[in-house]
Amino acid sequence: MTQRKILVTGGAGFIGSNFVHTLLENKSDISITVVDKLTYAGNFRNLERWKDDSRFLFIKSDIADKEDLFSKLEGHNFQEIAHFAAESHVDRSILGPEEFVKTNVLGTFYMLELARELHSAGKLKVFLHVSTDEVFGSLGEDGAFTESTSYAPNSPYSASKAGSDHLVRSYFHTYGMPVITTNCSNNYGPYHFPEKLIPLMILNCLQGKPLPVYGKGENIRDWLFVKDHCLAIDMAIQKGKYGETYNIGTRNEKNNLEIVELICSLMDKRHPEGAPHNRLITFVKDRPGHDFRYAIDPSKIEKELGWTPKYSFEKAMEETVDWYINNQDWWKEILSGSYESYYEQQYKGR
């Protein structure tokens, strides 16, 4: 059987590392090279279980540093590229948008140029670009984003991702590149950086800290378990049509307050000494440009590729809460900042 040779950018991050786990746990005919800058949200410990596996290689590089990126990847003949690498936190993009433009727009451009070289040499089969539903802007009370929804990004983060989506599209129409774009709803699950809503609430419950909820907690998101997302991405890589976009979601709309209250309920059972955890809920001033509602219509990927989620929301949330309870060394290391030296200590020079 021919071995799949995959380059995964941002593979030490939340979704990227889950994607690596999904493939290496379930497929033997595969080799994965991860490229990651190891920023605050890219943690090599997310991948440490694979560091001695012959199917796995890690390369530290910044996709926005063309010279370093191209030199380190020279001679690697990847058949597939799964492009996860991105700055992805809305609040951080409001405070410092420049890094988002560099990584998400310029970095994607350099990755496309690398892919174009591989395509010209007859090596590349597919370039899968992982994007977000936030490029579509905000919804009202009704409707859902489809692949034909007009782009209307409202934050520097979503604008930078919109720019990268357009670049990917242009390489299909201009150069005939085998590109596919996926736009997903809000992910949750293991290895999620603690600044995000769901892990933040779990950790604050464990530590007896306030649970900050923007506004009245009425903002609605369509929640997608990261393991379902990773299976959908791999299906798009293997079965998707070049030049197409696929929306990935599970029709699972919940407002932020519902999510926080569910976490409190789960924590009451698992961490009874802190119960009732909903006493910790604290409403805070809403953030600028906070989109009211996102919802994805995944009909296209369901009908054309046959993807359906494997996990129910309730079971996936239980698994997520349990993961953070059972992996306290992981998040405590992140909160202390000591994780940043782990790669240098354990892996550099291998």
C-alpha positions as MATLAB code, in Angstrom:
seq = 'MTQRKILVTGGAGFIGSNFVHTLLENKSDISITVVDKLTYAGNFRNLERWKDDSRFLFIKSDIADKEDLFSKLEGHNFQEIAHFAAESHVDRSILGPEEFVKTNVLGTFYMLELARELHSAGKLKVFLHVSTDEVFGSLGEDGAFTESTSYAPNSPYSASKAGSDHLVRSYFHTYGMPVITTNCSNNYGPYHFPEKLIPLMILNCLQGKPLPVYGKGENIRDWLFVKDHCLAIDMAIQKGKYGETYNIGTRNEKNNLEIVELICSLMDKRHPEGAPHNRLITFVKDRPGHDFRYAIDPSKIEKELGWTPKYSFEKAMEETVDWYINNQDWWKEILSGSYESYYEQQYKGR';
ca = [
       0.000    0.000    0.000;
       1.338    3.451   -0.927;
       2.228    5.554    2.081;
       0.553    8.939    2.446;
       3.112   11.705    3.057;
       1.433   14.608    4.830;
       2.694   17.999    5.938;
       0.662   19.428    8.812;
       1.226   23.110    9.571;
       0.309   24.232   13.073;
       0.341   20.602   14.160;
       1.324   21.437   17.748;
      -1.793   23.545   18.221;
      -5.231   22.501   19.366;
      -6.911   21.230   16.201;
      -3.673   20.371   14.433;
      -2.434   18.098   17.220;
      -5.799   16.347   17.399;
      -5.545   15.792   13.635;
      -2.096   14.231   14.049;
      -3.416   11.950   16.816;
      -6.421   10.967   14.697;
      -4.269    9.869   11.760;
      -1.408    8.197   13.621;
      -3.773    6.313   15.925;
      -5.845    4.913   13.072;
      -3.564    4.559   10.049;
      -0.281    2.718    9.565;
       0.312    3.683    5.921;
       1.135    7.291    6.709;
       4.014    9.621    7.507;
       3.414   13.030    9.046;
       5.736   16.008    9.178;
       4.573   18.771   11.507;
       5.731   22.354   11.049;
       4.979   24.656   13.956;
       6.397   27.931   15.249;
       5.609   26.875   18.830;
       3.973   30.133   19.812;
       2.057   30.409   23.092;
      -0.693   28.176   21.657;
       1.625   25.665   19.987;
       2.831   23.171   22.569;
       5.185   20.338   21.631;
       3.929   18.375   24.637;
       0.695   17.939   22.656;
       2.692   15.656   20.336;
       5.233   14.073   22.653;
       3.693   10.610   22.446;
       4.830   10.423   18.806;
       8.371   11.810   19.125;
       9.982    8.366   18.760;
       7.558    7.069   16.131;
       9.171    6.538   12.714;
       6.042    7.903   11.032;
       6.438   11.298   12.706;
       8.813   14.218   12.187;
       8.706   17.643   13.814;
      10.231   20.784   12.302;
      10.213   24.081   14.163;
       9.641   26.950   11.746;
       7.496   30.038   11.228;
       5.346   29.842    8.104;
       5.691   33.631    7.792;
       9.505   33.266    7.532;
       9.851   32.150    3.917;
      13.606   31.621    3.903;
      13.621   29.441    7.023;
      10.480   27.551    6.003;
      11.656   26.706    2.496;
      15.168   25.724    3.603;
      13.905   23.345    6.287;
      11.368   21.708    3.978;
      13.660   21.406    0.961;
      13.758   17.862   -0.379;
      10.555   16.765    1.325;
       8.098   15.495   -1.272;
       4.755   15.891    0.444;
       1.680   14.539   -1.307;
      -0.776   16.250    1.005;
      -0.654   19.497    2.965;
      -3.107   20.139    5.809;
      -2.753   23.832    6.633;
      -3.892   24.536   10.205;
      -1.283   27.123   11.235;
      -2.974   30.382   12.232;
      -3.316   32.957   14.937;
      -6.851   32.296   16.097;
      -7.981   34.286   19.135;
     -10.371   37.191   18.497;
      -9.473   39.126   21.652;
      -5.758   38.912   20.853;
      -6.416   40.110   17.291;
      -8.156   43.197   18.647;
      -5.172   44.033   20.845;
      -2.494   43.182   18.260;
      -3.688   42.583   14.698;
      -0.272   42.674   12.983;
       0.725   39.139   13.971;
      -2.590   37.853   12.607;
      -1.973   39.423    9.220;
       1.591   38.082    9.101;
       0.721   34.510    9.998;
      -2.712   34.097    8.490;
      -2.242   36.022    5.237;
       1.487   36.135    4.500;
       2.099   32.711    6.022;
      -0.667   31.153    3.943;
       0.788   32.825    0.843;
       4.187   31.231    1.516;
       2.571   27.850    2.091;
       0.748   28.170   -1.207;
       4.019   29.012   -2.932;
       5.627   25.936   -1.393;
       2.661   23.877   -2.520;
       2.907   25.353   -6.021;
       6.496   24.130   -6.290;
       5.428   20.637   -5.274;
       2.499   20.764   -7.705;
       4.751   21.853  -10.561;
       7.028   18.899   -9.798;
       4.064   16.521   -9.942;
       4.265   15.669   -6.236;
       1.282   17.389   -4.598;
      -2.127   15.752   -4.552;
      -4.016   18.208   -2.342;
      -3.651   21.373   -0.249;
      -6.340   21.492    2.446;
      -6.820   24.933    4.006;
      -8.520   24.954    7.408;
     -10.612   28.074    7.971;
     -13.441   29.315   10.157;
     -17.106   30.275   10.014;
     -16.134   33.692   11.402;
     -15.247   34.858    7.873;
     -18.985   35.029    7.175;
     -19.682   37.598    9.868;
     -22.672   37.474   12.167;
     -26.115   35.922   11.784;
     -29.419   37.140   13.134;
     -31.964   34.898   14.814;
     -32.464   32.683   11.753;
     -30.516   31.015    8.973;
     -27.131   29.339    8.727;
     -23.899   29.859    6.836;
     -23.573   27.925    3.585;
     -20.660   27.675    1.186;
     -22.215   30.477   -0.897;
     -22.637   32.931    2.008;
     -20.899   36.243    1.312;
     -17.846   37.071    3.393;
     -18.317   39.797    6.011;
     -15.567   39.463    8.655;
     -15.928   41.694   11.712;
     -12.631   41.258   13.607;
      -8.983   41.451   12.568;
      -8.780   37.691   13.134;
     -11.703   36.850   10.859;
     -10.545   39.399    8.263;
      -7.111   37.777    8.135;
      -8.685   34.344    7.711;
     -10.947   35.705    4.973;
      -7.865   37.014    3.198;
      -6.209   33.607    3.389;
      -9.353   31.920    2.035;
      -9.344   34.221   -0.976;
      -5.661   33.521   -1.645;
      -6.313   29.772   -1.610;
      -9.218   30.190   -4.012;
      -7.092   32.291   -6.334;
      -4.417   29.592   -6.594;
      -7.018   27.142   -7.853;
      -8.343   29.494  -10.511;
      -4.979   30.975  -11.493;
      -2.595   28.019  -11.245;
      -4.911   25.017  -11.289;
      -3.761   24.018   -7.822;
      -5.486   21.070   -6.072;
      -6.822   23.155   -3.174;
      -9.774   22.594   -0.849;
     -11.018   24.889    1.920;
     -12.996   23.902    4.993;
     -14.826   26.401    7.202;
     -15.640   25.037   10.629;
     -17.752   26.118   13.570;
     -16.418   26.514   17.133;
     -14.272   23.554   18.183;
     -13.913   22.090   21.649;
     -12.080   19.108   23.117;
      -8.680   17.942   24.419;
      -5.568   20.136   24.100;
      -7.600   23.348   23.761;
      -5.558   26.327   24.992;
      -6.899   27.576   28.345;
      -7.807   31.070   27.093;
     -10.775   29.676   25.122;
     -14.281   29.570   26.599;
     -14.765   25.890   27.419;
     -11.317   25.066   28.865;
     -11.222   28.402   30.700;
     -14.495   27.622   32.451;
     -13.403   24.092   33.368;
     -10.094   25.273   34.826;
     -11.692   28.172   36.685;
     -14.185   25.764   38.234;
     -11.317   23.557   39.380;
      -9.558   26.571   40.877;
     -12.621   28.266   42.375;
     -12.140   31.336   40.173;
     -14.874   33.534   38.624;
     -16.414   32.332   35.356;
     -16.406   35.459   33.139;
     -19.245   35.579   30.624;
     -19.409   38.376   28.029;
     -22.534   40.559   28.115;
     -25.540   38.473   29.109;
     -24.128   35.248   27.684;
     -26.564   35.345   24.772;
     -24.033   35.036   21.930;
     -24.663   31.796   20.060;
     -22.117   29.425   18.548;
     -22.409   26.137   16.667;
     -20.215   23.748   18.676;
     -18.110   21.062   16.951;
     -16.149   18.351   18.781;
     -12.566   18.499   17.563;
     -12.383   14.747   16.890;
     -15.379   14.968   14.555;
     -13.735   17.943   12.865;
     -10.502   16.019   12.281;
     -12.343   13.092   10.708;
     -14.163   15.524    8.425;
     -10.900   17.169    7.357;
      -9.315   13.824    6.505;
     -12.404   12.902    4.509;
     -12.186   16.203    2.617;
      -8.495   15.554    1.878;
      -9.226   12.115    0.470;
     -12.584   12.670   -1.216;
     -13.089   16.423   -1.640;
     -13.303   18.126   -5.017;
     -10.531   20.561   -5.901;
     -11.515   24.211   -5.787;
     -14.466   23.500   -3.496;
     -15.222   24.672    0.028;
     -16.937   22.559    2.669;
     -18.623   23.825    5.821;
     -18.117   21.597    8.852;
     -20.573   21.820   11.725;
     -22.997   19.697   13.705;
     -26.148   21.857   13.924;
     -25.406   22.215   17.612;
     -26.224   25.813   18.544;
     -25.765   26.845   22.151;
     -25.403   30.273   23.684;
     -22.411   30.955   25.886;
     -24.412   30.902   29.106;
     -25.827   27.455   28.261;
     -22.290   26.170   27.750;
     -21.070   27.605   31.049;
     -24.061   26.251   32.962;
     -23.541   22.779   31.470;
     -19.892   22.847   32.517;
     -20.947   23.877   36.027;
     -23.376   20.956   36.173;
     -20.731   18.469   35.013;
     -18.206   19.898   37.464;
     -20.689   19.663   40.350;
     -20.613   15.867   39.877;
     -16.884   15.563   39.247;
     -15.629   18.217   41.666;
     -18.295   18.334   44.386;
     -16.146   20.250   46.856;
     -16.566   23.313   44.643;
     -20.315   22.934   44.089;
     -22.474   24.680   43.137;
     -20.107   26.013   40.499;
     -22.705   28.299   38.905;
     -22.204   30.657   41.871;
     -18.915   31.575   40.132;
     -20.612   32.927   36.982;
     -19.702   36.601   36.537;
     -21.024   38.745   33.703;
     -18.436   41.111   32.208;
     -18.466   43.903   29.615;
     -18.938   42.585   26.098;
     -15.977   42.682   23.744;
     -15.898   45.034   20.703;
     -17.459   43.673   17.516;
     -18.718   40.515   19.219;
     -20.663   38.595   16.552;
     -24.079   37.591   17.878;
     -24.598   34.213   16.259;
     -22.823   31.653   14.094;
     -24.485   28.575   12.638;
     -23.230   26.279    9.908;
     -25.220   24.277    7.387;
     -23.093   21.145    6.786;
     -25.414   19.672    4.152;
     -22.796   19.804    1.390;
     -20.129   17.727    3.149;
     -22.817   15.348    4.390;
     -24.334   14.782    0.940;
     -21.236   14.936   -1.253;
     -18.643   13.263    0.974;
     -20.834   11.253    3.348;
     -19.502   12.800    6.559;
     -21.568   12.729    9.740;
     -20.410   13.391   13.317;
     -19.696   10.358   15.484;
     -19.993   12.045   18.879;
     -23.052   13.443   20.631;
     -22.630   16.858   22.239;
     -23.343   15.521   25.718;
     -20.817   12.681   25.512;
     -18.195   14.902   23.895;
     -18.573   17.535   26.609;
     -18.222   14.879   29.287;
     -15.066   13.592   27.592;
     -13.707   17.135   27.351;
     -14.326   17.959   31.017;
     -12.809   14.632   32.090;
      -9.727   15.244   29.924;
      -8.933   18.511   31.687;
      -9.528   16.964   35.098;
      -7.248   14.020   34.251;
      -4.515   16.099   32.594;
      -3.868   18.788   35.161;
      -0.100   18.653   34.655;
      -0.665   19.713   31.026;
      -2.639   22.865   31.762;
      -0.784   23.779   34.947;
       2.439   23.773   32.934;
       0.810   26.107   30.415;
      -0.507   28.471   33.072;
       2.957   28.627   34.652;
       4.619   29.310   31.293;
       7.141   26.500   31.783;
       5.862   24.511   28.798;
       7.603   26.901   26.402;
      11.002   25.352   27.153;
       9.824   21.750   26.773;
      10.660   21.459   23.069;
      14.168   22.806   23.570;
      14.786   20.363   26.406;
      13.294   17.264   24.852;
      13.481   17.440   21.101;
      15.889   19.999   19.670;
      18.619   18.476   17.585;
      16.974   15.105   17.186;
];
